[in-house]
Amino acid sequence: MDKNSQLQKVEMTVKPVLESRGFRLVERELLRDSGRQILRLYIDKEGGVTLDDCAQMSIVLSTHLDVEDPIDSAYDLEISSPGIERPLRYFEDFKRFLGETVKLKTVAPLAGRQNYRGILKSCDEENIFMTVDGVDYTIPFSALGKARVVKDWDKS
């Protein structure tokens, strides 16, 4: 099973569990670090996430993930808050951060461009609308690789 399929299964497994406890899934990543595979889930809730929230949800989600077994190899589970430069994946997140500076990468180049850093102007269920250096871009959600809010100190 490919990485995207595994992440979709993870999402289907953890979203209802998180939502039933007042949390939302902000982002999910499956990556390698120092030879080990890591499943990293970013969670949030009204008022923010504490270290205790992350520890508690790690125990709860670990049990559900063990039962559903969406990843076809060994991995370490990490639960994290989204932080100041939070990842953006879902329509609701993009809608919440309209007017903010975002950094976005598409899964493949669109009209020769894959990296965008600019102002998030608007979004709908299908597209993200950004202005980068005075030029307006429309990026389909289906083309989204990664995106995050960036602060002024982050010029990369």
N, C-alpha and C positions, 0 to 999 in steps of 0.2 A: 504494500500500500504506500502511495506517495505521501510526502510531507503535508501537502494541502488537505488531502483526504483525512489524514490523521488529526490535523488541527480542527477540521470541521467536526469530526467525531468528538474531540475533546470539548469543543464549544457546545455541542448538543448535550453532552453529559453534564457540564458544570453550570451552564446558564440557569437552568431551572433551580438547581440547588442554591446558587448564589442569590437569585431573585427571591426565593422563599425565605431567605434570611436578611433581606433588605440591602443586598449588595448588587452591583452590576459588574459584568465582565467588561473591561476596558480594552484589553489586548491579550493575545496569546502568542507565544513564540516557542519554537522547538529548535534548539541550537546546540552546537558542540562547543565545549570549553575544556581545555586541558584533557582531551581524550574522553570526556564523559558527556553524555547527552542530557540536556536540561529542558524540562518543560516549565516555562515561566509564564505565570498568569498574573496580569495586573488587574486589581479589583478596586472598586470605589464604592462609596455610599454617601448619602447626605451627611454633611459635616466632616467628611474625610475619614481616612482609614488609619487605624493605630497599629502598632506592632503586635499588640494582643489580638486584634482582628485578623491579621495575617497568619499568626500562629494557629488560632482557632480554625480558620478556614482551611489551612493546610491539612489539619487532621481530618476535617469533614470531607474535603474534596479528595484527599488521598484514598479514603475508603471507597468513595463512588468510582474513582478512576480505576482502582484495583478490580472492582466488580465488572465494569464495562470494558476495561482493557483496550482503550483506543490506540495506544502506541504499541507497535509490534516489536519493540526491543526495550531493554532496561533504560531507565531515565531517573533523574532526580527532579522532584517537584519543588519549585520555588514560587511563593506567593508574595507579591509586592504591591505597594501603592503606586499610582501612576506618576507621582512627583510633579514638580513645577512644569517641566517640559514633557508633559504627558503625551503618550501615544494617542493617535486618533485612528479609529478603524470603522466605527459605526456611524450611521447617519446622524443619530442623536448627538454624538460627540462633536461632529463637524458643525452642526446647527448651534450647539452651545458656545462654540469658540469663533463665531463669525466676527470679523474685524481684527482677529489676531494674526500675527505672523506665524506661518507654518512652513515646515520643510516637508516635502513630499517626493516620493520616488515611485515611479510606475514599474510594473513587472517587466515591461518591454517599452522601448522608445515609442512615443507618439509624435509623429511628424518630426522625427529626428531628435527629440528631447525626452530625457528620462528623469531628470532632477529639476525640482521646482522649489524656490524659496521666495515667498511673497505673502500678500495679504489674502486671507480667506474672505471672499466677498459674499458668497451665498452657496447654497447647495439644495438639491432636491433628492428624491429617492434614487435617482440614477446618476447624477453628475455633481462634481465639485467645481465651483467657479472661483478662480484665483486671478489676482493681478500680480505679475512678476515684472519688475522694472518697467512699469507703465503699459505692459502688454497683457491683455486678458486671455486666459486659458480656460478651456473646459476639459475636465478630466473625468472620464467615466469611473464610477465606483468599481466596475469590473476590471479596470486597469490598475487599481491601487495596489501598490506593493507595501510601502510603509509610509506613515505620516506621523508628525508630532508637532506640538506647539513649540516654538522657539522664543527665547527671550533675547533682548537686545545685546546681551553679552556674548551670545552664540553667533558668530559670524561665519561658521562653517557650513 
